[in-house]
Amino acid sequence: MFMTNLEIYNQIFKELFEDEVPETEYKELSYGNAGWDSVMNMDILEMLEQEFNISIDTEDKMKFDSYQNGIELLQKYGIHVES
């Protein structure tokens, strides 16, 4: 089955937040809430790199702090995410 980039992106959050956060609330997720700590942040970034076959610069990793910011980050690397 073909998945859109948004579906892939949401799947990453679904896996890491283990269904504790409903998909309808993803847009509100940010570093520091719902268990999103430094370890979770690195896990999300690692999965983004793997799933989208990109290498995210350290500077961009340091700026990553929310669901919305992740979409903008992917777009910076040429990945269109239809939000």
Secondary structure, 3 states (H helix, E strand, C coil): CCCCHHHHHHHHHHHHHCCCCCHHHHHHCECCCCCCCHHHHHHHHHHHHHHHCCCCCHHHHHHCCEHHHHHHHHHHCCCCCCC
